Amino acid sequence: MPLTDIRARIAEAETAAGRPAGSARLIAVSKLQPDERVEAVLQEGQRVFGENRVQEAAGKWPRFRETYDGVELHIIGPLQTNKARQAMELAQAIHSLDRPKLANTFARLAQEIGTCPQLFIQVNTGEEPQKAGVLPGETDAFVAECRGLDLPIAGLMCIPPVDEEPSLHFALLAKIAARNGLEGLSMGMSGDFEKAIMHGATHVRVGSAIFGDRDTH
Ligand SMILES: *Cc1c(COP(=O)(O)O)cnc(C)c1O
């Protein structure tokens, strides 16, 4: 679907939710997409992109940044601590802070590097054993722990279970964020970003609806 259509759907959802235009930012998720598709979206003026893997992002974005000004990169996938430094140097935001060890690593590196990207704490709202994220019941304590480390916590992020109504998870994430005084809500993907905006998403992560199916081999 053309980028303009996605933007129009976001604008409609903002209006329907009684929210100001532009209050839900679009992160175009370019993981596993061929360079020419990413380039086409850059040429349409999109500057905010999301990548799952640090390795892939490092292979692709420094090159695009030589040609296109103002690119803002968000790392949205699970992060190993040994990739934390590279992620911090490459990205303006990281959406997958999901454990104390990673928080401690970010805090140490932030001292060393002198800056830190905006961080979103990933919450495992569906309490799925195979999924990353802190449990809803442990989130308040983890937010406090991260604040104690002076980390710039922008908000919370979730990926709802595939077989459940996403709205329940979006509402839960919004509730946890509100009681912790957090503004940022990274939620909503190709299939459900309008619902996420109804529930207050400030960042929607949309991949296949913009770029088409991913290259999975
Ligand atoms: C791949 C991915 C997306 C985008 O998913 P689509 O269904 O293609 O929109 C969003 N968030 C995360 C964390 C992802 O890994």
The ligand as an SDF file (V2000), in Angstrom:
LIG
                    3D

 15 15  0  0  0  0  0  0  0  0999 V2000
    8.4080   -6.7770   12.0810 C   0  0  0  0  0  0  0  0  0  0  0  0
    7.9240   -5.9770   13.2170 C   0  0  0  0  0  0  0  0  0  0  0  0
    6.9570   -4.9850   13.0440 C   0  0  0  0  0  0  0  0  0  0  0  0
    6.2490   -4.7310   11.7230 C   0  0  0  0  0  0  0  0  0  0  0  0
    5.3630   -5.7620   11.4650 O   0  0  0  0  0  0  0  0  0  0  0  0
    4.3330   -5.6800   10.2250 P   0  0  0  0  0  0  0  0  0  0  0  0
    3.2930   -6.6720   10.5640 O   0  0  0  0  0  0  0  0  0  0  0  0
    5.1140   -6.0160    9.0090 O   0  0  0  0  0  0  0  0  0  0  0  0
    3.8010   -4.3080   10.1920 O   0  0  0  0  0  0  0  0  0  0  0  0
    6.6010   -4.2310   14.1490 C   0  0  0  0  0  0  0  0  0  0  0  0
    7.1820   -4.4200   15.3510 N   0  0  0  0  0  0  0  0  0  0  0  0
    8.1150   -5.3630   15.5490 C   0  0  0  0  0  0  0  0  0  0  0  0
    8.7150   -5.5110   16.8960 C   0  0  0  0  0  0  0  0  0  0  0  0
    8.5100   -6.1720   14.4980 C   0  0  0  0  0  0  0  0  0  0  0  0
    9.4290   -7.1180   14.7120 O   0  0  0  0  0  0  0  0  0  0  0  0
  1  2  1  0
  2  3  1  0
  2 14  2  0
  3  4  1  0
  3 10  2  0
  4  5  1  0
  5  6  1  0
  6  7  2  0
  6  8  1  0
  6  9  1  0
 10 11  1  0
 11 12  2  0
 12 13  1  0
 12 14  1  0
 14 15  1  0
M  END
$$$$
